[in-house]
Amino acid sequence: MLAGWDRVADLGSLREVDLHAAEVTEGQVIAVVMPMAPNRGEAKIKLDGVNQGRIDTYSQTKMNRVVMWQTPPLEAGVHTIAIINLATEGHPRIDVDAFLLTGGFDGE
């Protein structure tokens, strides 16, 4: 697990994942990296408790490490990302490969 991230839910079933980034500097972006495959489905994503819409990880062919969603440039501080599995009928599974923290300027 990357430094600065905490697991708050059991990733085995991936019903809901809440993660938060510590010490985000001004302008940094957090990207959600997930696999896409025929048995994958949809999830709802929230940033700091605000709904950001849905992401669909279904694909006819398997693809690993796809950036499925990213934040806009963030203000400095702690931010929470929640990924809620919508258990799509016929392909209810979602997985998270990684969270990427990029960009930003620390003022020095």
C-alpha positions in Angstrom: 0.0 0.0 0.0 1.3 3.5 -0.9 2.4 5.7 1.9 -0.3 8.2 2.9 -3.2 5.8 2.0 -5.3 3.9 4.4 -7.6 0.9 3.6 -11.0 1.4 5.3 -12.9 -1.5 3.8 -12.2 -5.1 2.9 -10.9 -5.1 -0.7 -11.7 -8.8 -1.1 -15.3 -8.2 -1.9 -14.8 -4.7 -3.1 -18.3 -3.5 -2.2 -17.0 -0.1 -1.2 -13.5 1.3 -0.9 -12.7 4.5 1.0 -9.2 5.8 0.8 -7.8 9.1 1.8 -4.6 10.9 0.7 -2.5 12.7 3.3 -0.5 15.8 2.7 -1.8 16.6 -0.8 -0.1 19.8 -2.1 -1.8 22.4 -4.1 -2.6 21.3 -7.7 -2.0 17.6 -7.2 -4.2 15.1 -9.0 -5.3 11.6 -7.8 -6.0 9.0 -10.5 -7.9 5.8 -10.0 -6.4 2.8 -11.9 -8.6 -0.2 -12.5 -8.7 -3.3 -14.8 -11.4 -3.6 -17.5 -12.8 -7.0 -18.4 -16.0 -8.9 -19.5 -16.8 -9.8 -15.9 -16.3 -6.2 -14.5 -19.1 -3.7 -13.9 -20.0 -0.2 -12.8 -19.1 1.8 -9.8 -20.0 5.1 -8.4 -17.2 7.4 -7.4 -17.2 10.2 -4.8 -14.6 12.9 -4.0 -14.8 14.4 -0.5 -18.4 13.0 -0.2 -19.6 14.5 -3.4 -20.9 12.2 -6.2 -18.6 12.4 -9.3 -20.7 10.0 -11.4 -20.2 6.5 -12.6 -17.3 4.6 -14.1 -17.9 1.5 -16.2 -15.1 -1.2 -16.1 -16.8 -3.5 -18.5 -14.9 -4.4 -21.7 -15.1 -7.2 -24.1 -11.4 -7.7 -23.8 -9.3 -7.7 -20.6 -7.2 -4.6 -20.1 -5.0 -4.0 -17.0 -4.0 -0.7 -15.3 -6.5 1.6 -17.1 -6.8 5.1 -15.6 -10.6 5.1 -15.2 -11.0 8.5 -13.4 -9.0 11.4 -12.0 -9.7 14.4 -9.8 -9.3 17.9 -11.0 -6.2 19.7 -9.5 -6.8 19.6 -5.8 -6.4 22.1 -3.0 -3.8 21.3 -0.4 -5.1 19.0 2.4 -6.6 15.6 3.0 -9.1 14.3 0.4 -11.3 11.2 0.4 -12.2 9.1 -2.6 -15.0 6.5 -2.3 -15.6 3.8 -4.9 -18.9 2.1 -4.5 -19.5 -1.1 -6.5 -23.0 -1.0 -8.1 -23.0 -4.8 -8.6 -24.0 -4.6 -12.3 -26.2 -7.6 -13.2 -24.2 -10.2 -15.1 -20.8 -8.7 -14.3 -20.8 -7.4 -10.7 -17.1 -7.4 -10.0 -14.8 -4.3 -9.8 -11.2 -4.2 -8.8 -8.7 -1.3 -8.1 -5.1 -1.7 -9.4 -3.7 1.5 -8.0 -4.2 5.1 -6.9 -1.7 7.6 -8.5 -0.8 10.9 -7.0 0.8 13.3 -9.5 1.6 16.9 -10.2 1.4 19.8 -7.8 3.7 22.5 -6.6 4.9 22.7 -3.0 5.9 26.4 -3.2 9.6 25.7 -2.6 
